[in-house]
Amino acid sequence: MKNRLIDILKGEFLVSEDAVKNWRFILFASALAILMIASSHSVDRKVLLISRLNDEVKELKSEYVDTRATMQQMKLESAIMARLKDKGVKQSEIPPKKIVIAESNIK
């Protein structure tokens, strides 16, 4: 047991006669470690992108709500009349009349 530990610390398992299978395993483990690290970085990038896109969606929703509220205020009759007051356009005092055309008169 003591000799094995000393051999490992000295690195004798890398230069012995059956070192080829040890090197293969070390290379395999290194490749797996690199693959795991690359995968982790890829996931981190995607998480940051998703977070940034969620923030942008929230901002755009807020802008949409503000714009919609402003448009609704601009569509009000009182707001339209206030803007047209400068041009001399006034609201009619006489209500509009509905014109009804009987079907028998249509040719």
Z-matrix of the N, CA and C atoms (Angstrom, degrees):
N
C 1 1.451
C 2 1.523 1 110.37
N 3 1.334 2 115.41 1 -45.97
C 4 1.456 3 120.71 2 -179.26
C 5 1.527 4 110.50 3 -66.29
N 6 1.326 5 116.30 4 -39.79
C 7 1.455 6 121.08 5 -179.98
C 8 1.538 7 110.87 6 -65.48
N 9 1.332 8 117.19 7 -39.76
C 10 1.465 9 120.95 8 179.11
C 11 1.522 10 110.90 9 -63.02
N 12 1.328 11 116.91 10 -42.68
C 13 1.454 12 121.26 11 179.79
C 14 1.530 13 110.58 12 -64.10
N 15 1.299 14 116.02 13 -41.69
C 16 1.472 15 120.30 14 178.81
C 17 1.531 16 109.76 15 -66.04
N 18 1.334 17 117.91 16 -39.73
C 19 1.466 18 121.27 17 178.24
C 20 1.534 19 111.11 18 -62.58
N 21 1.319 20 115.77 19 -40.09
C 22 1.471 21 119.61 20 179.07
C 23 1.524 22 110.04 21 -66.35
N 24 1.330 23 116.90 22 -44.38
C 25 1.464 24 120.24 23 -179.94
C 26 1.533 25 112.00 24 -64.66
N 27 1.313 26 117.36 25 -34.69
C 28 1.465 27 120.89 26 179.01
C 29 1.526 28 111.83 27 -78.39
N 30 1.327 29 117.25 28 -18.24
C 31 1.458 30 121.24 29 -179.33
C 32 1.508 31 113.19 30 85.82
N 33 1.308 32 116.94 31 20.01
C 34 1.461 33 120.92 32 -178.06
C 35 1.536 34 111.51 33 -66.61
N 36 1.318 35 117.92 34 -23.79
C 37 1.456 36 119.79 35 -179.26
C 38 1.531 37 110.99 36 -70.02
N 39 1.343 38 116.98 37 -14.70
C 40 1.457 39 120.47 38 179.03
C 41 1.529 40 113.34 39 -89.69
N 42 1.340 41 117.21 40 -17.93
C 43 1.465 42 119.93 41 -176.95
C 44 1.528 43 112.84 42 -117.76
N 45 1.290 44 117.75 43 3.70
C 46 1.457 45 120.48 44 179.87
C 47 1.528 46 110.22 45 -74.80
N 48 1.331 47 116.78 46 177.77
C 49 1.465 48 121.79 47 -176.35
C 50 1.528 49 112.87 48 -64.70
N 51 1.328 50 118.04 49 -36.93
C 52 1.472 51 120.92 50 -179.14
C 53 1.544 52 111.01 51 -98.40
N 54 1.316 53 115.89 52 30.91
C 55 1.469 54 121.36 53 -177.96
C 56 1.522 55 112.16 54 -71.28
N 57 1.331 56 118.08 55 -19.75
C 58 1.461 57 120.94 56 -177.42
C 59 1.527 58 110.48 57 -59.76
N 60 1.332 59 117.31 58 -44.45
C 61 1.470 60 118.44 59 -179.71
C 62 1.524 61 110.59 60 -69.58
N 63 1.313 62 118.09 61 -29.65
C 64 1.473 63 120.08 62 175.87
C 65 1.528 64 110.44 63 -68.27
N 66 1.342 65 116.66 64 -42.84
C 67 1.462 66 120.09 65 178.91
C 68 1.525 67 111.00 66 -64.64
N 69 1.322 68 117.00 67 -38.84
C 70 1.465 69 119.96 68 177.63
C 71 1.523 70 110.78 69 -59.74
N 72 1.333 71 115.51 70 -45.43
C 73 1.465 72 119.18 71 179.88
C 74 1.522 73 111.07 72 -64.71
N 75 1.331 74 117.01 73 -40.89
C 76 1.469 75 120.32 74 179.54
C 77 1.528 76 110.57 75 -63.43
N 78 1.315 77 117.55 76 -42.93
C 79 1.461 78 120.86 77 177.74
C 80 1.529 79 111.65 78 -65.33
N 81 1.323 80 116.26 79 -40.61
C 82 1.460 81 120.63 80 177.32
C 83 1.534 82 110.76 81 -62.26
N 84 1.328 83 117.25 82 -46.37
C 85 1.461 84 121.18 83 179.33
C 86 1.527 85 110.81 84 -64.24
N 87 1.325 86 117.31 85 -37.73
C 88 1.473 87 120.75 86 178.15
C 89 1.530 88 110.78 87 -65.51
N 90 1.325 89 116.50 88 -42.30
C 91 1.468 90 120.30 89 178.60
C 92 1.523 91 110.86 90 -63.05
N 93 1.325 92 116.85 91 -41.48
C 94 1.463 93 119.71 92 177.30
C 95 1.521 94 111.60 93 -63.83
N 96 1.329 95 117.13 94 -39.85
C 97 1.465 96 121.06 95 179.09
C 98 1.525 97 110.47 96 -63.54
N 99 1.338 98 117.10 97 -43.36
C 100 1.472 99 120.74 98 178.64
C 101 1.519 100 110.49 99 -63.78
N 102 1.322 101 116.93 100 -41.18
C 103 1.458 102 121.39 101 178.37
C 104 1.530 103 111.24 102 -62.44
N 105 1.322 104 117.02 103 -42.41
C 106 1.465 105 120.88 104 178.90
C 107 1.530 106 111.10 105 -65.23
N 108 1.314 107 117.68 106 -41.20
C 109 1.460 108 121.28 107 179.49
C 110 1.525 109 110.52 108 -64.76
N 111 1.331 110 117.09 109 -43.77
C 112 1.465 111 120.75 110 178.68
C 113 1.530 112 110.93 111 -63.08
N 114 1.313 113 116.19 112 -41.55
C 115 1.463 114 120.36 113 178.36
C 116 1.519 115 111.00 114 -63.16
N 117 1.306 116 116.72 115 -41.07
C 118 1.466 117 121.12 116 179.12
C 119 1.521 118 111.31 117 -63.33
N 120 1.340 119 117.08 118 -42.29
C 121 1.459 120 120.21 119 178.75
C 122 1.525 121 111.03 120 -65.61
N 123 1.311 122 116.67 121 -38.43
C 124 1.461 123 120.73 122 178.02
C 125 1.529 124 110.89 123 -62.94
N 126 1.302 125 116.90 124 -42.94
C 127 1.466 126 121.23 125 178.66
C 128 1.522 127 110.32 126 -64.33
N 129 1.324 128 117.44 127 -41.64
C 130 1.463 129 120.94 128 178.99
C 131 1.534 130 110.85 129 -61.05
N 132 1.345 131 116.81 130 -43.53
C 133 1.458 132 120.13 131 178.30
C 134 1.527 133 110.94 132 -61.11
N 135 1.324 134 116.34 133 -42.11
C 136 1.465 135 119.53 134 -179.29
C 137 1.523 136 111.71 135 -67.07
N 138 1.325 137 116.98 136 -38.10
C 139 1.469 138 120.23 137 178.60
C 140 1.526 139 110.00 138 -64.34
N 141 1.326 140 117.47 139 -42.35
C 142 1.462 141 120.72 140 178.19
C 143 1.525 142 111.18 141 -64.54
N 144 1.335 143 116.99 142 -40.01
C 145 1.459 144 120.37 143 178.04
C 146 1.521 145 111.16 144 -63.94
N 147 1.320 146 117.08 145 -42.86
C 148 1.472 147 120.99 146 178.82
C 149 1.523 148 109.94 147 -62.96
N 150 1.309 149 117.78 148 -42.28
C 151 1.464 150 121.44 149 178.75
C 152 1.524 151 110.99 150 -62.18
N 153 1.334 152 116.30 151 -44.56
C 154 1.464 153 120.58 152 179.81
C 155 1.528 154 110.56 153 -63.73
N 156 1.331 155 117.22 154 -41.67
C 157 1.466 156 120.88 155 179.59
C 158 1.523 157 111.56 156 -67.27
N 159 1.332 158 117.45 157 -37.12
C 160 1.472 159 120.43 158 176.53
C 161 1.523 160 110.52 159 -63.11
N 162 1.332 161 117.00 160 -41.58
C 163 1.461 162 120.16 161 177.30
C 164 1.522 163 111.15 162 -62.51
N 165 1.325 164 116.36 163 -40.79
C 166 1.461 165 120.58 164 179.52
C 167 1.531 166 110.93 165 -65.76
N 168 1.334 167 116.85 166 -39.13
C 169 1.466 168 120.54 167 178.35
C 170 1.526 169 110.00 168 -63.89
N 171 1.322 170 117.25 169 -42.88
C 172 1.474 171 120.25 170 178.41
C 173 1.522 172 111.04 171 -61.71
N 174 1.332 173 116.22 172 -42.14
C 175 1.464 174 120.65 173 179.27
C 176 1.518 175 111.16 174 -64.00
N 177 1.330 176 116.94 175 -43.26
C 178 1.465 177 120.76 176 179.85
C 179 1.529 178 111.80 177 -67.18
N 180 1.327 179 117.63 178 -36.31
C 181 1.466 180 120.27 179 176.54
C 182 1.518 181 110.42 180 -64.35
N 183 1.328 182 116.39 181 -41.71
C 184 1.463 183 120.73 182 178.47
C 185 1.526 184 110.44 183 -63.55
N 186 1.323 185 117.10 184 -43.20
C 187 1.464 186 121.05 185 178.29
C 188 1.525 187 110.62 186 -62.83
N 189 1.328 188 116.67 187 -39.51
C 190 1.463 189 120.86 188 178.47
C 191 1.519 190 111.00 189 -62.30
N 192 1.325 191 116.89 190 -44.94
C 193 1.466 192 120.53 191 -179.33
C 194 1.528 193 110.02 192 -63.25
N 195 1.326 194 117.22 193 -43.54
C 196 1.467 195 120.46 194 179.52
C 197 1.523 196 111.19 195 -63.20
N 198 1.318 197 116.64 196 -44.09
C 199 1.461 198 120.75 197 -179.42
C 200 1.524 199 110.97 198 -65.42
N 201 1.319 200 116.51 199 -40.08
C 202 1.468 201 120.29 200 179.10
C 203 1.523 202 111.01 201 -64.18
N 204 1.332 203 117.15 202 -41.45
C 205 1.460 204 120.82 203 178.72
C 206 1.526 205 110.39 204 -64.48
N 207 1.329 206 117.34 205 -41.36
C 208 1.468 207 120.92 206 178.56
C 209 1.525 208 110.49 207 -63.76
N 210 1.334 209 116.94 208 -42.90
C 211 1.459 210 120.61 209 179.76
C 212 1.529 211 110.98 210 -63.76
N 213 1.320 212 117.60 211 -40.38
C 214 1.458 213 120.20 212 179.33
C 215 1.522 214 110.78 213 -64.40
N 216 1.316 215 117.15 214 -36.60
C 217 1.458 216 120.32 215 177.05
C 218 1.535 217 110.30 216 -66.76
N 219 1.316 218 116.49 217 -38.37
C 220 1.467 219 120.28 218 -179.15
C 221 1.525 220 111.98 219 -70.47
N 222 1.326 221 118.08 220 -25.41
C 223 1.468 222 121.94 221 -178.77
C 224 1.524 223 113.06 222 -81.22
N 225 1.326 224 117.17 223 -12.27
C 226 1.465 225 119.26 224 -178.74
C 227 1.526 226 110.48 225 -63.43
N 228 1.322 227 115.21 226 144.38
C 229 1.463 228 120.22 227 -177.96
C 230 1.527 229 111.33 228 -60.47
N 231 1.307 230 116.56 229 -38.70
C 232 1.466 231 119.47 230 -179.14
C 233 1.528 232 111.12 231 -65.42
N 234 1.330 233 117.51 232 -37.88
C 235 1.459 234 120.51 233 178.94
C 236 1.522 235 110.67 234 -68.53
N 237 1.324 236 116.65 235 -39.62
C 238 1.469 237 120.54 236 178.91
C 239 1.523 238 109.88 237 -65.39
N 240 1.318 239 117.61 238 -43.58
C 241 1.462 240 121.52 239 179.56
C 242 1.527 241 111.08 240 -64.01
N 243 1.312 242 117.46 241 -36.90
C 244 1.472 243 120.24 242 178.82
C 245 1.529 244 110.65 243 -65.47
N 246 1.334 245 118.07 244 -38.41
C 247 1.464 246 120.84 245 179.22
C 248 1.530 247 111.56 246 -72.37
N 249 1.334 248 117.21 247 -33.93
C 250 1.461 249 120.31 248 -178.52
C 251 1.521 250 112.70 249 -83.87
N 252 1.315 251 117.91 250 -10.49
C 253 1.463 252 122.40 251 -179.88
C 254 1.526 253 109.96 252 -60.22
N 255 1.320 254 117.31 253 -39.25
C 256 1.467 255 121.53 254 -179.83
C 257 1.526 256 111.73 255 -63.59
N 258 1.311 257 117.64 256 -28.72
C 259 1.462 258 121.95 257 -178.31
C 260 1.527 259 112.32 258 -89.56
N 261 1.327 260 117.29 259 -0.36
C 262 1.455 261 121.33 260 177.72
C 263 1.517 262 113.94 261 86.82
N 264 1.300 263 119.72 262 9.30
C 265 1.469 264 122.29 263 178.80
C 266 1.519 265 108.08 264 -86.56
N 267 1.360 266 115.01 265 128.57
C 268 1.464 267 120.06 266 -179.96
C 269 1.521 268 109.52 267 -119.65
N 270 1.314 269 114.25 268 162.03
C 271 1.458 270 119.75 269 177.14
C 272 1.526 271 108.37 270 -76.76
N 273 1.316 272 115.57 271 140.36
C 274 1.460 273 120.46 272 -178.49
C 275 1.518 274 110.02 273 -70.18
N 276 1.336 275 115.24 274 139.82
C 277 1.466 276 121.06 275 177.76
C 278 1.531 277 110.14 276 -81.97
N 279 1.339 278 116.05 277 -26.09
C 280 1.458 279 121.53 278 -177.66
C 281 1.530 280 107.79 279 -95.16
N 282 1.318 281 116.61 280 125.66
C 283 1.459 282 118.51 281 -179.67
C 284 1.539 283 110.46 282 -68.72
N 285 1.310 284 117.54 283 152.47
C 286 1.463 285 120.13 284 -179.53
C 287 1.525 286 111.50 285 -69.05
N 288 1.331 287 114.91 286 152.53
C 289 1.463 288 120.10 287 178.92
C 290 1.524 289 108.21 288 -108.99
N 291 1.311 290 115.36 289 144.57
C 292 1.450 291 121.17 290 -179.55
C 293 1.526 292 108.64 291 -87.66
N 294 1.321 293 116.29 292 131.10
C 295 1.455 294 121.40 293 178.45
C 296 1.520 295 107.78 294 -99.14
N 297 1.339 296 115.49 295 123.93
C 298 1.461 297 120.96 296 -179.01
C 299 1.517 298 108.09 297 -114.30
N 300 1.317 299 115.99 298 127.34
C 301 1.457 300 121.53 299 178.48
C 302 1.518 301 107.18 300 -109.86
N 303 1.308 302 115.76 301 124.35
C 304 1.453 303 120.97 302 179.45
C 305 1.523 304 109.01 303 -73.34
N 306 1.311 305 116.54 304 145.90
C 307 1.483 306 121.17 305 -176.90
C 308 1.540 307 111.49 306 -65.95
N 309 1.311 308 118.28 307 -27.85
C 310 1.466 309 120.59 308 -177.75
C 311 1.530 310 111.55 309 -68.16
N 312 1.321 311 118.57 310 -22.14
C 313 1.473 312 121.79 311 -178.94
C 314 1.541 313 111.62 312 -85.32
N 315 1.320 314 118.37 313 -12.79
C 316 1.462 315 121.36 314 -178.45
C 317 1.516 316 109.94 315 -83.67
N 318 1.328 317 117.45 316 126.96
C 319 1.476 318 120.60 317 -178.61
C 320 1.484 319 110.22 318 -114.31
